[in-house]
């Protein structure tokens, strides 16, 4: 596994393997390349059948790939905390199944499925909700602990400490605090090209059932106005689905399969 030190090398590897019939789940943007390269967290490995990229995080590695020959397996060892996510629409279900089978031969296990929901642009926003604030740097340790308590260390897309700090500085974390001024619920979102995406939404165990998730979603919808909002959530998880449906989110045809090593 080779650590990449410049974006031109990462781009060269990616473009070299963009061929008809190639299996890929590679969706990194140029900005994501730059951030990971600057932090020394982007690695690559090539073999006769393709190229894979590993993005190192504090508790896991994210695997992206281009596979040109399904009969050729990577000739490198993957870290034990690796996961990959294969997103597809109905028309691509067969290709996704082939990718799942391929990585199964490498030793990765089917762990869960997700479904994407979208709140279309142009919908009326809700009324503002009181007692919602944006996170401050002084909240970072509480947020970090709460994220680790609420999400899988491999599949929850938990941000690194620096990523979390960057989200706070950018005003991309909405919070609700308890009577002791401690965060008991939060929503973290990130910008996309033509929308925003909810990355984490969680409430502390002792505060569940108090409509805090509802209030956080209402605040986000009000803040975003008529922008399109997307979110990936575990397929079949009724509490989350009900919350999103109540705010006008609908399934948009995208699904994903998550594999872990």
RAQUIGI-V409153 format. One record per residue. N is the residue number from 1. D_LAST is the distance of its C-alpha to the last C-alpha in Angstrom with 1 decimal. Layout:
BEGIN
n:N d_last:D_LAST
n:N d_last:D_LAST
END
This chain:
BEGIN
n:1 d_last:16.5
n:2 d_last:19.6
n:3 d_last:20.4
n:4 d_last:22.6
n:5 d_last:25.9
n:6 d_last:27.6
n:7 d_last:27.1
n:8 d_last:29.1
n:9 d_last:26.6
n:10 d_last:23.7
n:11 d_last:26.0
n:12 d_last:27.1
n:13 d_last:23.7
n:14 d_last:23.0
n:15 d_last:26.4
n:16 d_last:26.4
n:17 d_last:23.7
n:18 d_last:25.2
n:19 d_last:26.7
n:20 d_last:27.7
n:21 d_last:25.1
n:22 d_last:22.1
n:23 d_last:18.9
n:24 d_last:17.8
n:25 d_last:16.5
n:26 d_last:18.0
n:27 d_last:20.2
n:28 d_last:20.8
n:29 d_last:24.5
n:30 d_last:26.7
n:31 d_last:27.0
n:32 d_last:23.2
n:33 d_last:23.3
n:34 d_last:26.2
n:35 d_last:24.9
n:36 d_last:21.6
n:37 d_last:23.6
n:38 d_last:26.3
n:39 d_last:23.9
n:40 d_last:22.3
n:41 d_last:18.8
n:42 d_last:18.3
n:43 d_last:17.0
n:44 d_last:17.2
n:45 d_last:16.8
n:46 d_last:19.0
n:47 d_last:19.2
n:48 d_last:21.7
n:49 d_last:19.7
n:50 d_last:18.9
n:51 d_last:17.6
n:52 d_last:14.5
n:53 d_last:14.9
n:54 d_last:12.9
n:55 d_last:14.6
n:56 d_last:14.3
n:57 d_last:15.0
n:58 d_last:16.2
n:59 d_last:13.2
n:60 d_last:10.3
n:61 d_last:9.9
n:62 d_last:10.7
n:63 d_last:10.2
n:64 d_last:13.5
n:65 d_last:14.7
n:66 d_last:17.8
n:67 d_last:17.7
n:68 d_last:21.3
n:69 d_last:20.9
n:70 d_last:18.5
n:71 d_last:19.6
n:72 d_last:18.3
n:73 d_last:14.7
n:74 d_last:13.8
n:75 d_last:15.2
n:76 d_last:13.2
n:77 d_last:10.5
n:78 d_last:7.6
n:79 d_last:7.5
n:80 d_last:5.6
n:81 d_last:6.3
n:82 d_last:5.3
n:83 d_last:6.2
n:84 d_last:8.8
n:85 d_last:11.8
n:86 d_last:14.2
n:87 d_last:17.7
n:88 d_last:20.7
n:89 d_last:24.2
n:90 d_last:25.6
n:91 d_last:27.0
n:92 d_last:23.5
n:93 d_last:21.9
n:94 d_last:22.2
n:95 d_last:20.5
n:96 d_last:17.6
n:97 d_last:17.3
n:98 d_last:17.4
n:99 d_last:14.6
n:100 d_last:12.4
n:101 d_last:13.6
n:102 d_last:13.1
n:103 d_last:9.4
n:104 d_last:9.3
n:105 d_last:11.2
n:106 d_last:8.8
n:107 d_last:6.4
n:108 d_last:4.5
n:109 d_last:6.3
n:110 d_last:9.2
n:111 d_last:9.6
n:112 d_last:12.9
n:113 d_last:15.6
n:114 d_last:17.9
n:115 d_last:21.4
n:116 d_last:23.4
n:117 d_last:26.9
n:118 d_last:29.7
n:119 d_last:33.0
n:120 d_last:35.3
n:121 d_last:37.4
n:122 d_last:41.0
n:123 d_last:40.6
n:124 d_last:42.9
n:125 d_last:41.4
n:126 d_last:41.8
n:127 d_last:44.2
n:128 d_last:43.1
n:129 d_last:41.7
n:130 d_last:43.1
n:131 d_last:41.3
n:132 d_last:38.3
n:133 d_last:37.8
n:134 d_last:35.6
n:135 d_last:33.6
n:136 d_last:35.1
n:137 d_last:33.7
n:138 d_last:34.9
n:139 d_last:32.5
n:140 d_last:29.3
n:141 d_last:28.4
n:142 d_last:29.0
n:143 d_last:26.9
n:144 d_last:24.0
n:145 d_last:24.2
n:146 d_last:24.7
n:147 d_last:21.7
n:148 d_last:19.4
n:149 d_last:21.3
n:150 d_last:21.0
n:151 d_last:17.5
n:152 d_last:13.9
n:153 d_last:12.9
n:154 d_last:9.7
n:155 d_last:11.2
n:156 d_last:14.9
n:157 d_last:15.6
n:158 d_last:17.3
n:159 d_last:19.6
n:160 d_last:20.2
n:161 d_last:23.6
n:162 d_last:25.3
n:163 d_last:23.9
n:164 d_last:25.1
n:165 d_last:28.4
n:166 d_last:28.8
n:167 d_last:28.4
n:168 d_last:31.0
n:169 d_last:33.4
n:170 d_last:33.0
n:171 d_last:33.9
n:172 d_last:30.8
n:173 d_last:30.2
n:174 d_last:32.6
n:175 d_last:33.2
n:176 d_last:35.2
n:177 d_last:36.5
n:178 d_last:38.0
n:179 d_last:41.4
n:180 d_last:40.3
n:181 d_last:39.1
n:182 d_last:35.4
n:183 d_last:32.9
n:184 d_last:32.0
n:185 d_last:30.5
n:186 d_last:29.3
n:187 d_last:28.3
n:188 d_last:26.6
n:189 d_last:27.1
n:190 d_last:26.8
n:191 d_last:29.2
n:192 d_last:28.5
n:193 d_last:30.9
n:194 d_last:32.9
n:195 d_last:31.5
n:196 d_last:29.7
n:197 d_last:26.3
n:198 d_last:25.6
n:199 d_last:22.4
n:200 d_last:22.7
n:201 d_last:25.4
n:202 d_last:25.6
n:203 d_last:28.4
n:204 d_last:28.7
n:205 d_last:28.7
n:206 d_last:32.5
n:207 d_last:33.4
n:208 d_last:31.9
n:209 d_last:34.4
n:210 d_last:36.7
n:211 d_last:35.9
n:212 d_last:34.3
n:213 d_last:31.6
n:214 d_last:34.5
n:215 d_last:36.4
n:216 d_last:33.7
n:217 d_last:33.2
n:218 d_last:37.0
n:219 d_last:37.2
n:220 d_last:34.7
n:221 d_last:36.4
n:222 d_last:39.7
n:223 d_last:38.6
n:224 d_last:37.1
n:225 d_last:40.2
n:226 d_last:39.8
n:227 d_last:36.5
n:228 d_last:33.8
n:229 d_last:30.8
n:230 d_last:27.4
n:231 d_last:24.6
n:232 d_last:21.2
n:233 d_last:20.9
n:234 d_last:19.1
n:235 d_last:20.7
n:236 d_last:23.3
n:237 d_last:23.4
n:238 d_last:27.2
n:239 d_last:28.2
n:240 d_last:26.5
n:241 d_last:27.7
n:242 d_last:31.2
n:243 d_last:31.4
n:244 d_last:30.5
n:245 d_last:32.8
n:246 d_last:35.6
n:247 d_last:35.5
n:248 d_last:35.7
n:249 d_last:32.1
n:250 d_last:31.5
n:251 d_last:28.6
n:252 d_last:28.7
n:253 d_last:27.0
n:254 d_last:23.6
n:255 d_last:20.4
n:256 d_last:16.7
n:257 d_last:13.6
n:258 d_last:10.4
n:259 d_last:7.0
n:260 d_last:3.8
n:261 d_last:0.0
END
